[in-house]
């Protein structure tokens, strides 16, 4: 067996001091790495929290734009307001007969509504948002007091339900789809005979 060499007292103290420095440095490295991971984790949590906060706000913003189009812009015939919320490349997949599918056609439709209907208002029943798309279930109320799409004024009141699907891009409307009870409207104003036993609903 080899006997352990006995170091001089001064050298032993020097070795112990050096070992302490190394251990301290290792501890510093471990603590620094731990702090860095904690900082990254905290930053990630804050970023996720900010993202979570932004998403519902964004959805509410889009819903507000969709409501404004129906509750203010169309009833008031506000062409400038319509242009402000529409993307330059907007496509209307359900344009009225004779209207082009782009922004010009939507402006034309707003002018038709203003000229053909008085007492016009949209009653909003439900607004749902998912991602960049908003769905609005509503009822259009009004009185047929002007010519629209070749139909002479009848002064008849009407209400008919609609569903609008609006997709946004960069905060502006880029696509629009609609399901409208146009036949119900035509029956109420006398352009088509009403169906016996099937009264047209007058409200929501």
Backbone as a chain_set.jsonl record, in Angstrom:
{"seq": "XXXXXXXXXXXXXXXXXXXXXXXXXXXXXXXXXXXXXXXXXXXXXXXXXXXXXXXXXXXXXXXXXXXXXXXXXXXXXXXXXXXXXXXXXXXXXXXXXXXXXXXXXXXXXXXXXXXXXXXXXXXXXXXXXXXXXXXXXXXXXXXXXXXXXXXXXXXXXXXXXXXXXXXXXXXXXXXXXXXXXXXXXXXXXXXXXXXXXXXXXXXX", "coords": {"N": [[0.844, -1.179, 0.0], [0.476, 2.216, -0.841], [1.508, 4.967, 0.97], [-0.212, 7.961, 1.765], [1.026, 11.016, 0.58], [2.27, 13.534, 2.647], [1.424, 16.851, 2.571], [3.109, 19.981, 2.717], [2.119, 22.404, 5.152], [1.504, 25.026, 4.209], [1.207, 24.636, 1.421], [-0.893, 22.848, 1.44], [-2.94, 24.434, 2.466], [-3.12, 26.217, 0.329], [-3.971, 24.533, -1.726], [-6.479, 23.784, -0.739], [-7.757, 26.244, -0.754], [-7.782, 26.788, -3.519], [-9.398, 24.687, -4.372], [-11.746, 25.457, -3.17], [-12.315, 27.809, -4.588], [-12.754, 26.781, -7.175], [-14.999, 25.168, -6.641], [-16.783, 27.151, -5.888], [-16.967, 28.605, -8.26], [-18.129, 26.685, -9.919], [-20.583, 26.452, -8.643], [-21.556, 29.021, -9.09], [-21.826, 28.909, -11.873], [-23.793, 26.924, -12.149], [-25.915, 28.168, -10.776], [-26.249, 30.443, -12.376], [-27.038, 29.295, -14.824], [-29.415, 28.116, -13.994], [-30.897, 30.389, -13.261], [-31.057, 31.626, -15.769], [-32.62, 29.773, -17.175], [-34.954, 29.995, -15.666], [-35.571, 32.653, -16.148], [-36.061, 32.597, -18.913], [-38.27, 30.901, -18.902], [-40.077, 32.443, -17.404], [-40.309, 34.658, -19.085], [-41.433, 33.396, -21.29], [-43.886, 32.599, -20.191], [-45.007, 35.122, -19.691], [-45.172, 36.067, -22.319], [-46.965, 34.216, -23.42], [-49.171, 34.873, -21.872], [-49.658, 37.5, -22.666], [-50.269, 37.024, -25.35], [-52.569, 35.471, -25.024], [-54.209, 37.382, -23.937], [-54.423, 39.161, -26.055], [-55.79, 37.791, -28.099], [-58.669, 37.454, -27.512], [-59.317, 40.187, -27.456], [-58.767, 40.992, -30.06], [-60.643, 39.435, -31.439], [-62.98, 40.589, -30.443], [-62.701, 43.128, -31.512], [-63.001, 42.618, -34.279], [-65.623, 41.646, -34.312], [-66.918, 43.966, -33.531], [-66.499, 45.604, -35.755], [-67.946, 44.199, -37.72], [-70.547, 44.416, -36.652], [-70.828, 47.188, -36.763], [-70.902, 47.67, -39.512], [-73.416, 46.652, -40.207], [-75.193, 47.88, -38.403], [-74.709, 50.616, -38.581], [-73.242, 51.597, -40.942], [-74.459, 50.512, -43.377], [-77.317, 51.083, -42.958], [-77.157, 53.909, -42.867], [-76.205, 54.524, -45.329], [-73.494, 54.98, -45.695], [-70.952, 55.462, -47.581], [-68.229, 56.194, -47.5], [-67.556, 55.264, -44.96], [-67.922, 52.531, -45.392], [-65.912, 51.984, -47.297], [-63.716, 52.415, -45.683], [-63.558, 50.19, -44.009], [-63.272, 48.043, -45.637], [-61.231, 45.708, -47.359], [-59.008, 46.42, -50.087], [-59.082, 44.373, -51.995], [-61.451, 43.023, -51.602], [-63.922, 40.43, -51.753], [-67.192, 39.79, -52.553], [-69.126, 37.138, -52.139], [-71.81, 36.747, -52.408], [-73.265, 38.704, -54.102], [-75.841, 41.195, -54.751], [-78.294, 40.806, -57.393], [-76.985, 41.728, -60.502], [-74.917, 43.234, -59.486], [-71.382, 43.748, -59.271], [-68.807, 41.555, -57.864], [-66.887, 42.787, -56.249], [-65.499, 45.593, -54.363], [-66.738, 47.813, -55.566], [-69.234, 46.775, -56.247], [-70.286, 46.304, -53.711], [-70.515, 48.882, -52.718], [-72.404, 49.821, -54.515], [-74.584, 48.205, -53.768], [-75.095, 49.161, -51.163], [-75.977, 51.729, -51.764], [-78.283, 51.076, -53.19], [-79.868, 49.953, -51.163], [-80.204, 52.171, -49.497], [-81.618, 53.873, -51.199], [-83.921, 52.381, -51.791], [-85.177, 51.493, -49.46], [-86.807, 52.69, -46.561], [-86.862, 53.597, -43.058], [-85.051, 51.73, -42.276], [-83.266, 49.187, -40.584], [-80.974, 47.029, -38.922], [-81.497, 44.289, -36.903], [-79.607, 42.786, -34.555], [-79.06, 39.5, -33.721], [-77.187, 37.546, -32.979], [-73.655, 37.331, -32.671], [-70.77, 35.793, -33.694], [-67.395, 34.917, -33.342], [-64.494, 33.471, -34.744], [-61.168, 32.947, -34.993], [-60.15, 34.621, -37.84], [-62.66, 35.164, -38.763], [-66.052, 36.245, -38.747], [-69.396, 35.652, -37.803], [-72.67, 36.731, -38.344], [-75.933, 36.749, -37.219], [-78.955, 38.082, -38.123], [-81.78, 40.367, -38.483], [-83.305, 42.172, -41.03], [-85.103, 45.105, -40.956], [-87.57, 47.225, -42.428], [-89.093, 49.582, -44.749], [-90.561, 49.406, -47.913], [-90.011, 51.836, -49.9], [-88.914, 52.904, -52.166], [-87.651, 52.442, -55.547], [-86.031, 49.398, -56.21], [-83.732, 47.224, -57.603], [-85.296, 47.078, -59.909], [-87.838, 46.794, -58.891], [-90.809, 48.313, -58.266], [-91.738, 50.827, -55.827], [-93.659, 49.817, -52.975], [-94.519, 50.63, -50.567], [-94.752, 48.936, -48.459], [-94.193, 47.46, -45.259], [-91.471, 45.412, -44.1], [-89.727, 42.513, -42.898], [-86.883, 40.533, -42.817], [-84.859, 37.667, -42.334], [-81.302, 37.232, -42.051], [-78.041, 35.813, -42.572], [-74.747, 36.601, -42.149], [-71.453, 36.034, -43.175], [-68.266, 36.924, -42.495], [-64.983, 37.407, -43.454], [-61.838, 38.486, -42.275], [-58.895, 40.368, -43.086], [-55.876, 41.703, -42.131], [-57.334, 43.327, -40.43], [-59.426, 44.255, -41.955], [-62.338, 43.783, -44.059], [-62.182, 41.034, -46.151], [-63.489, 38.939, -47.399], [-66.9, 38.006, -48.072], [-69.868, 36.295, -47.298], [-73.343, 35.447, -47.65], [-76.565, 34.503, -46.412], [-79.765, 34.971, -47.268], [-83.216, 35.664, -46.748], [-84.584, 36.21, -49.302], [-86.852, 35.553, -50.817], [-88.838, 35.635, -48.908], [-88.864, 38.381, -48.377], [-89.745, 39.375, -50.913], [-92.311, 38.307, -51.009], [-93.51, 39.639, -48.872], [-93.619, 42.278, -49.739], [-95.329, 42.059, -51.803], [-94.445, 41.292, -54.315], [-94.312, 38.639, -54.969], [-96.654, 35.945, -54.703], [-97.962, 35.147, -51.483], [-97.39, 32.234, -49.459], [-99.918, 29.956, -48.801], [-100.896, 29.157, -45.479], [-98.366, 29.47, -44.514], [-97.257, 31.832, -42.906], [-95.279, 34.785, -43.18], [-92.544, 35.279, -41.056], [-92.546, 37.907, -38.712], [-90.74, 38.909, -36.949], [-87.847, 38.465, -34.803]], "CA": [[0.0, 0.0, 0.0], [1.212, 3.465, -0.87], [1.075, 5.93, 1.991], [-0.509, 9.27, 1.196], [2.072, 11.993, 0.84], [1.818, 14.646, 3.487], [1.825, 18.117, 1.969], [3.446, 21.054, 3.657], [0.912, 23.12, 5.609], [1.195, 26.154, 3.322], [0.723, 24.114, 0.147], [-2.216, 22.258, 1.684], [-3.916, 25.531, 2.537], [-3.28, 26.76, -1.023], [-4.804, 23.596, -2.493], [-7.851, 23.887, -0.248], [-8.314, 27.513, -1.246], [-8.047, 26.627, -4.951], [-10.569, 23.817, -4.509], [-12.92, 26.259, -2.81], [-12.609, 28.715, -5.713], [-13.346, 25.971, -8.248], [-16.362, 24.792, -6.245], [-17.623, 28.363, -5.936], [-17.237, 28.926, -9.672], [-19.1, 25.702, -10.416], [-21.88, 26.832, -8.084], [-22.0, 30.217, -9.831], [-22.263, 28.487, -13.213], [-25.073, 26.226, -11.989], [-26.937, 29.16, -10.428], [-26.493, 31.292, -13.558], [-27.826, 28.515, -15.781], [-30.768, 27.971, -13.434], [-31.553, 31.692, -13.384], [-31.346, 31.861, -17.189], [-33.784, 28.969, -17.528], [-36.114, 30.583, -14.998], [-35.906, 33.896, -16.847], [-36.697, 32.237, -20.182], [-39.592, 30.359, -18.586], [-40.927, 33.561, -17.005], [-40.586, 35.435, -20.298], [-42.364, 32.618, -22.11], [-45.207, 32.687, -19.575], [-45.53, 36.463, -19.936], [-45.532, 36.156, -23.735], [-48.206, 33.455, -23.602], [-50.252, 35.621, -21.24], [-49.97, 38.631, -23.545], [-50.959, 36.474, -26.521], [-53.914, 35.068, -24.611], [-54.991, 38.595, -23.749], [-54.643, 39.824, -27.337], [-56.697, 37.062, -28.967], [-60.064, 37.849, -27.36], [-59.474, 41.596, -27.82], [-58.814, 41.018, -31.51], [-61.941, 38.897, -31.844], [-63.995, 41.591, -30.128], [-62.551, 44.211, -32.488], [-63.595, 42.182, -35.539], [-67.069, 41.61, -34.102], [-67.394, 45.349, -33.506], [-66.526, 46.09, -37.147], [-69.081, 43.551, -38.391], [-71.776, 45.043, -36.142], [-70.899, 48.577, -37.247], [-71.329, 47.647, -40.918], [-74.852, 46.395, -40.291], [-75.986, 48.787, -37.569], [-74.478, 52.021, -38.885], [-72.789, 51.937, -42.291], [-75.475, 50.225, -44.395], [-78.537, 51.877, -42.77], [-76.907, 55.32, -43.142], [-75.684, 54.699, -46.685], [-72.188, 55.604, -45.486], [-70.004, 54.862, -48.527], [-66.869, 56.411, -46.998], [-67.374, 54.331, -43.855], [-67.784, 51.197, -45.974], [-64.583, 51.891, -47.9], [-62.712, 52.408, -44.618], [-63.468, 48.875, -43.353], [-63.133, 47.011, -46.662], [-59.93, 45.476, -47.993], [-59.103, 46.775, -51.52], [-59.336, 43.192, -52.819], [-62.591, 42.321, -51.024], [-64.773, 39.657, -52.655], [-68.525, 39.48, -52.047], [-69.549, 35.909, -52.81], [-73.268, 36.774, -52.574], [-73.688, 40.055, -54.472], [-77.192, 41.303, -55.3], [-78.364, 40.616, -58.853], [-76.517, 42.852, -61.29], [-73.798, 43.927, -58.841], [-70.114, 43.006, -59.337], [-68.479, 40.949, -56.567], [-65.855, 43.512, -55.516], [-65.86, 46.753, -53.55], [-67.692, 48.647, -56.31], [-70.549, 46.158, -56.132], [-70.776, 46.494, -52.348], [-70.935, 50.285, -52.65], [-73.653, 49.884, -55.271], [-75.641, 47.588, -52.96], [-75.415, 50.087, -50.071], [-76.772, 52.813, -52.351], [-79.603, 50.527, -53.503], [-80.617, 49.821, -49.909], [-80.562, 53.516, -49.044], [-82.633, 54.435, -52.089], [-85.132, 51.573, -51.887], [-85.805, 51.194, -48.164], [-86.802, 53.655, -45.47], [-87.027, 52.976, -41.735], [-84.215, 50.518, -42.338], [-82.394, 48.885, -39.452], [-80.634, 45.622, -38.699], [-81.591, 43.792, -35.538], [-78.575, 41.776, -34.398], [-79.429, 38.435, -32.791], [-76.014, 36.829, -32.47], [-72.393, 37.568, -33.367], [-69.808, 34.765, -33.285], [-66.087, 35.095, -33.98], [-63.496, 32.402, -34.615], [-60.025, 33.299, -35.821], [-60.319, 35.856, -38.612], [-63.999, 35.128, -39.357], [-67.173, 36.627, -37.89], [-70.717, 35.286, -38.314], [-73.711, 37.569, -37.756], [-77.323, 36.385, -37.478], [-79.676, 39.337, -37.942], [-83.025, 40.583, -39.221], [-83.419, 43.498, -41.622], [-86.425, 45.705, -40.896], [-87.662, 48.428, -43.242], [-90.308, 49.819, -45.547], [-90.2, 49.485, -49.331], [-90.523, 53.139, -50.362], [-88.222, 53.333, -53.384], [-87.372, 51.364, -56.5], [-84.802, 48.645, -55.971], [-83.587, 46.078, -58.5], [-86.413, 47.069, -60.842], [-89.103, 46.595, -58.187], [-91.414, 49.606, -57.927], [-92.061, 50.922, -54.393], [-94.991, 49.348, -52.576], [-94.767, 51.219, -49.245], [-95.03, 47.845, -47.519], [-93.128, 47.138, -44.302], [-90.947, 44.05, -44.255], [-88.628, 42.018, -42.055], [-86.42, 39.208, -43.244], [-83.653, 37.246, -41.642], [-80.077, 37.074, -42.826], [-76.813, 35.386, -41.902], [-73.577, 37.121, -42.858], [-70.153, 35.47, -42.791], [-67.285, 37.935, -42.899], [-63.587, 37.068, -43.144], [-61.004, 39.682, -42.2], [-57.449, 40.301, -43.318], [-55.287, 42.973, -41.688], [-58.352, 44.128, -39.768], [-60.443, 44.727, -42.896], [-63.129, 42.709, -44.67], [-61.597, 40.53, -47.393], [-64.485, 38.075, -48.042], [-68.237, 38.06, -47.469], [-70.907, 35.391, -47.772], [-74.619, 35.764, -46.993], [-77.77, 33.706, -46.665], [-80.856, 35.916, -47.039], [-84.561, 35.202, -47.096], [-85.054, 37.142, -50.328], [-88.216, 35.193, -51.195], [-89.703, 36.171, -47.866], [-88.99, 39.819, -48.632], [-90.572, 39.604, -52.099], [-93.702, 37.998, -50.666], [-94.041, 40.661, -47.979], [-93.895, 43.522, -50.468], [-96.329, 41.779, -52.837], [-93.871, 40.959, -55.615], [-94.639, 37.229, -55.163], [-97.781, 35.551, -53.854], [-97.593, 34.508, -50.227], [-97.704, 30.811, -49.408], [-100.995, 29.675, -47.842], [-100.527, 28.361, -44.317], [-96.984, 29.726, -44.092], [-97.088, 33.272, -42.736], [-93.895, 35.234, -43.125], [-92.253, 35.762, -39.7], [-92.395, 39.355, -38.648], [-89.715, 39.321, -35.987], [-86.809, 37.476, -34.497]], "C": [[0.881, 1.23, 0.0], [0.669, 4.391, 0.192], [0.844, 7.276, 1.334], [0.569, 10.252, 1.587], [1.511, 13.143, 1.64], [2.373, 15.941, 2.924], [2.227, 19.093, 3.053], [2.187, 21.851, 3.987], [0.536, 24.248, 4.67], [0.621, 25.694, 2.0], [-0.663, 23.519, 0.305], [-3.284, 23.348, 1.748], [-4.18, 26.122, 1.164], [-4.178, 25.869, -1.874], [-6.259, 23.668, -2.061], [-8.521, 25.16, -0.753], [-8.676, 27.408, -2.723], [-9.277, 25.766, -5.186], [-11.841, 24.576, -4.178], [-13.311, 27.198, -3.92], [-13.289, 27.973, -6.848], [-14.782, 25.611, -7.912], [-17.294, 25.984, -6.319], [-17.972, 28.723, -7.367], [-18.253, 27.968, -10.278], [-20.508, 26.041, -9.915], [-22.445, 28.051, -8.799], [-22.544, 29.841, -11.199], [-23.621, 27.82, -13.143], [-26.194, 27.214, -11.695], [-27.274, 30.052, -11.614], [-27.351, 30.568, -14.582], [-29.26, 28.357, -15.302], [-31.555, 29.263, -13.566], [-31.934, 31.984, -14.83], [-32.572, 31.074, -17.624], [-35.048, 29.543, -16.909], [-36.567, 31.853, -15.7], [-36.61, 33.612, -18.166], [-38.103, 31.727, -19.949], [-40.562, 31.471, -18.218], [-41.315, 34.41, -18.204], [-41.596, 34.725, -21.187], [-43.774, 32.692, -21.551], [-45.83, 34.055, -19.811], [-45.979, 36.626, -21.38], [-46.823, 35.408, -24.016], [-49.389, 34.205, -23.021], [-50.667, 36.795, -22.099], [-50.729, 38.159, -24.767], [-52.387, 36.1, -26.175], [-54.806, 36.292, -24.421], [-55.333, 39.251, -25.08], [-55.724, 39.128, -28.153], [-58.154, 37.457, -28.77], [-60.317, 39.3, -27.706], [-59.591, 41.715, -29.326], [-60.158, 40.519, -32.008], [-63.042, 39.913, -31.581], [-63.919, 42.766, -31.095], [-63.218, 43.855, -33.813], [-65.121, 42.128, -35.436], [-67.646, 43.017, -34.114], [-67.472, 45.93, -34.909], [-67.72, 45.501, -37.892], [-70.407, 44.168, -37.947], [-71.932, 46.454, -36.71], [-71.36, 48.632, -38.709], [-72.847, 47.538, -41.012], [-75.682, 47.433, -39.532], [-75.831, 50.255, -37.95], [-74.225, 52.288, -40.371], [-73.866, 51.712, -43.337], [-76.746, 51.04, -44.174], [-78.356, 53.361, -43.119], [-76.416, 55.573, -44.567], [-74.304, 55.329, -46.694], [-71.126, 54.935, -46.37], [-68.568, 55.017, -48.033], [-66.572, 55.462, -45.835], [-67.186, 52.913, -44.346], [-66.389, 51.01, -46.552], [-63.495, 51.774, -46.838], [-62.527, 51.035, -43.986], [-63.3, 47.731, -44.35], [-61.698, 46.926, -47.178], [-60.052, 45.831, -49.475], [-59.446, 45.595, -52.422], [-60.516, 42.375, -52.289], [-63.409, 41.615, -52.107], [-66.093, 39.38, -51.944], [-69.042, 38.278, -52.816], [-71.058, 35.845, -53.029], [-73.73, 38.175, -52.962], [-75.141, 40.067, -54.934], [-77.16, 41.167, -56.82], [-77.92, 41.892, -59.566], [-75.345, 43.601, -60.694], [-72.523, 43.105, -58.976], [-69.695, 42.539, -57.946], [-67.453, 41.708, -55.73], [-66.398, 44.692, -54.73], [-66.882, 47.633, -54.259], [-69.105, 48.087, -56.194], [-71.14, 46.329, -54.733], [-71.238, 47.941, -52.139], [-72.273, 50.459, -53.358], [-74.815, 49.328, -54.454], [-76.063, 48.5, -51.805], [-76.283, 51.234, -50.595], [-78.177, 52.328, -52.725], [-80.466, 50.442, -52.243], [-81.078, 51.19, -49.423], [-81.682, 54.112, -49.889], [-83.95, 53.676, -52.078], [-85.885, 51.371, -50.585], [-85.72, 52.396, -47.23], [-87.036, 52.9, -44.163], [-86.163, 51.718, -41.607], [-83.339, 50.396, -41.093], [-82.157, 47.379, -39.388], [-80.764, 45.323, -37.214], [-80.621, 42.623, -35.4], [-79.01, 40.762, -33.345], [-78.211, 37.762, -32.176], [-74.807, 37.155, -33.336], [-71.368, 36.584, -32.811], [-68.511, 34.996, -34.052], [-65.207, 33.889, -33.722], [-62.35, 32.72, -35.555], [-60.26, 34.622, -36.515], [-61.718, 35.983, -39.21], [-65.069, 35.45, -38.323], [-68.473, 36.231, -38.578], [-71.762, 36.107, -37.575], [-75.083, 37.049, -38.189], [-78.168, 37.616, -37.159], [-80.986, 39.331, -38.716], [-83.026, 42.011, -39.746], [-84.876, 43.948, -41.568], [-86.433, 46.939, -41.795], [-89.017, 48.559, -43.902], [-89.873, 50.06, -46.984], [-90.792, 50.758, -49.939], [-89.82, 53.661, -51.61], [-87.964, 52.156, -54.294], [-86.039, 50.701, -56.159], [-84.805, 47.401, -56.847], [-84.788, 45.948, -59.435], [-87.771, 46.893, -60.205], [-89.652, 47.946, -57.732], [-91.792, 49.646, -56.45], [-93.496, 50.507, -54.094], [-95.431, 49.946, -51.234], [-95.109, 50.163, -48.193], [-93.874, 47.663, -46.538], [-92.665, 45.696, -44.505], [-89.928, 43.77, -43.164], [-88.179, 40.694, -42.645], [-85.031, 38.934, -42.693], [-82.493, 37.044, -42.609], [-78.982, 36.495, -41.938], [-75.649, 35.869, -42.757], [-72.309, 36.494, -42.287], [-69.078, 36.388, -43.368], [-65.886, 37.478, -42.488], [-62.729, 38.328, -43.254], [-59.555, 39.378, -42.559], [-56.875, 41.677, -42.997], [-56.343, 43.908, -41.105], [-59.446, 44.65, -40.671], [-61.131, 43.541, -43.575], [-62.509, 42.313, -46.002], [-62.554, 39.61, -48.14], [-65.81, 38.169, -47.296], [-69.141, 37.035, -48.148], [-72.203, 35.762, -47.054], [-75.678, 34.741, -47.37], [-78.939, 34.609, -46.282], [-82.184, 35.292, -47.457], [-85.169, 36.168, -48.109], [-86.489, 36.836, -50.767], [-89.219, 35.719, -50.171], [-89.922, 37.663, -48.032], [-89.925, 40.099, -49.802], [-92.043, 39.3, -51.826], [-94.31, 39.103, -49.796], [-94.374, 41.962, -48.704], [-94.841, 43.294, -51.652], [-95.772, 41.451, -54.195], [-94.096, 39.497, -55.966], [-95.828, 36.888, -54.286], [-97.295, 34.875, -52.583], [-98.029, 33.056, -50.263], [-98.814, 30.571, -48.391], [-100.499, 28.791, -46.703], [-99.119, 28.564, -43.832], [-96.782, 31.229, -43.979], [-95.619, 33.636, -42.628], [-93.611, 35.755, -41.727], [-91.964, 37.246, -39.686], [-91.352, 39.81, -37.685], [-88.744, 38.205, -35.731], [-87.374, 36.374, -33.613]], "O": [[1.88, 1.306, 0.715], [-0.545, 4.571, 0.286], [1.603, 7.689, 0.458], [0.982, 10.328, 2.744], [0.43, 13.66, 1.356], [3.584, 16.13, 2.807], [1.731, 19.027, 4.178], [1.284, 21.948, 3.156], [-0.644, 24.416, 4.359], [-0.34, 26.28, 1.501], [-1.512, 23.659, -0.576], [-4.367, 23.22, 1.177], [-5.312, 26.488, 0.849], [-5.022, 26.347, -2.632], [-7.165, 23.621, -2.892], [-9.693, 25.157, -1.129], [-9.735, 27.872, -3.143], [-10.094, 26.049, -6.062], [-12.88, 24.379, -4.808], [-14.499, 27.382, -4.186], [-14.268, 28.453, -7.42], [-15.676, 25.722, -8.751], [-18.441, 25.866, -6.751], [-19.105, 29.097, -7.669], [-19.125, 28.373, -11.047], [-21.488, 25.934, -10.652], [-23.641, 28.122, -9.081], [-23.567, 30.362, -11.643], [-24.501, 28.096, -13.959], [-27.279, 27.13, -12.271], [-28.439, 30.382, -11.839], [-28.279, 31.149, -15.146], [-30.204, 28.449, -16.087], [-32.73, 29.249, -13.933], [-33.008, 32.525, -15.094], [-33.444, 31.585, -18.327], [-36.097, 29.577, -17.552], [-37.762, 32.113, -15.84], [-37.597, 34.259, -18.516], [-39.025, 32.066, -20.691], [-41.716, 31.466, -18.647], [-42.464, 34.83, -18.346], [-42.49, 35.347, -21.76], [-44.743, 32.828, -22.298], [-47.023, 34.16, -20.096], [-47.015, 37.231, -21.656], [-47.679, 35.892, -24.757], [-50.481, 34.189, -23.589], [-51.856, 37.072, -22.259], [-51.702, 38.785, -25.188], [-53.311, 36.376, -26.941], [-56.003, 36.25, -24.704], [-56.407, 39.834, -25.227], [-56.502, 39.797, -28.833], [-58.833, 37.77, -29.748], [-61.395, 39.64, -28.195], [-60.433, 42.464, -29.822], [-60.749, 41.12, -32.905], [-63.942, 40.08, -32.404], [-64.946, 43.338, -31.46], [-63.915, 44.679, -34.404], [-65.824, 42.52, -36.368], [-68.735, 43.242, -34.642], [-68.406, 46.668, -35.224], [-68.423, 46.213, -38.609], [-71.287, 44.415, -38.771], [-73.03, 46.862, -37.091], [-72.114, 49.525, -39.095], [-73.484, 48.242, -41.796], [-76.76, 47.816, -39.986], [-76.721, 51.06, -37.675], [-74.911, 53.105, -40.985], [-74.166, 52.62, -44.112], [-77.229, 51.651, -45.127], [-79.287, 54.0, -43.609], [-76.232, 56.725, -44.961], [-73.976, 56.114, -47.583], [-70.485, 53.967, -45.961], [-67.775, 54.081, -48.133], [-65.471, 54.92, -45.735], [-66.384, 52.164, -43.789], [-65.753, 49.982, -46.317], [-62.475, 51.119, -47.055], [-61.447, 50.738, -43.476], [-63.196, 46.572, -43.948], [-61.043, 47.944, -47.403], [-61.095, 45.573, -50.075], [-60.03, 45.778, -53.49], [-60.574, 41.165, -52.504], [-63.57, 42.121, -53.218], [-66.108, 38.801, -50.857], [-69.359, 38.38, -54.001], [-71.537, 34.978, -53.76], [-74.511, 38.783, -52.23], [-75.63, 39.064, -55.454], [-76.127, 41.387, -57.452], [-78.408, 42.985, -59.278], [-74.82, 44.518, -61.326], [-72.564, 41.885, -58.814], [-70.18, 43.073, -56.948], [-67.175, 41.305, -54.6], [-67.597, 44.784, -54.466], [-67.8, 48.147, -53.62], [-70.065, 48.845, -56.058], [-72.353, 46.481, -54.584], [-72.236, 48.187, -51.461], [-73.163, 51.155, -52.867], [-75.903, 49.905, -54.444], [-77.251, 48.602, -51.499], [-77.226, 51.654, -49.924], [-79.148, 53.074, -52.595], [-81.641, 50.81, -52.256], [-82.218, 51.345, -48.986], [-82.583, 54.771, -49.369], [-84.999, 54.268, -52.332], [-87.087, 51.107, -50.593], [-84.675, 53.04, -47.128], [-87.366, 51.714, -44.168], [-86.522, 50.77, -40.909], [-82.755, 51.371, -40.621], [-83.017, 46.575, -39.749], [-80.202, 46.029, -36.376], [-80.791, 41.591, -36.049], [-79.296, 41.13, -32.206], [-78.207, 37.443, -30.987], [-74.906, 37.246, -34.56], [-71.126, 36.545, -31.604], [-68.526, 35.239, -35.258], [-65.179, 33.352, -32.615], [-62.53, 32.76, -36.772], [-60.537, 35.63, -35.866], [-61.939, 36.826, -40.079], [-65.009, 34.995, -37.181], [-68.64, 36.443, -39.779], [-71.756, 36.18, -36.347], [-75.358, 36.924, -39.383], [-78.106, 38.138, -36.046], [-81.265, 38.42, -39.495], [-82.776, 42.952, -38.993], [-85.768, 43.263, -42.069], [-85.418, 47.626, -41.913], [-89.943, 47.783, -43.663], [-88.939, 50.818, -47.245], [-91.923, 50.76, -50.426], [-90.115, 54.768, -52.06], [-88.047, 51.004, -53.869], [-85.053, 51.374, -55.858], [-85.758, 46.622, -56.835], [-85.242, 44.839, -59.72], [-88.775, 46.846, -60.916], [-89.038, 48.635, -56.918], [-92.132, 48.612, -55.874], [-94.419, 50.805, -54.852], [-96.58, 49.784, -50.823], [-95.692, 50.48, -47.156], [-92.709, 47.707, -46.934], [-93.409, 44.867, -45.029], [-89.346, 44.688, -42.586], [-89.004, 39.829, -42.939], [-84.172, 39.811, -42.598], [-82.668, 36.737, -43.788], [-78.993, 36.664, -40.718], [-75.58, 35.576, -43.951], [-72.122, 36.434, -41.072], [-69.002, 36.594, -44.579], [-65.637, 37.197, -41.316], [-62.869, 39.12, -44.185], [-59.067, 38.267, -42.356], [-57.332, 42.69, -43.527], [-56.262, 45.126, -41.264], [-60.309, 45.405, -40.224], [-60.578, 42.445, -43.653], [-62.33, 43.155, -46.882], [-62.47, 39.492, -49.362], [-65.855, 38.377, -46.084], [-69.183, 36.918, -49.372], [-72.163, 36.332, -45.964], [-75.691, 34.195, -48.473], [-79.093, 34.972, -45.115], [-82.251, 34.499, -48.395], [-86.145, 36.858, -47.814], [-87.257, 37.753, -51.057], [-90.303, 36.184, -50.523], [-91.036, 38.156, -47.85], [-90.801, 40.958, -49.704], [-92.924, 39.972, -52.363], [-95.476, 39.46, -49.961], [-95.308, 42.667, -48.322], [-95.121, 44.219, -52.414], [-96.534, 41.336, -55.155], [-94.076, 39.14, -57.144], [-95.996, 37.486, -53.223], [-96.325, 34.117, -52.608], [-98.935, 32.691, -51.012], [-98.667, 30.947, -47.228], [-99.784, 27.813, -46.92], [-98.693, 27.932, -42.866], [-96.193, 31.839, -44.872], [-94.819, 32.893, -42.06], [-94.359, 36.601, -41.237], [-91.237, 37.769, -40.53], [-91.088, 41.009, -37.599], [-88.803, 37.143, -36.35], [-86.652, 35.447, -33.246]]}, "num_chains": 1, "name": "protein.A"}
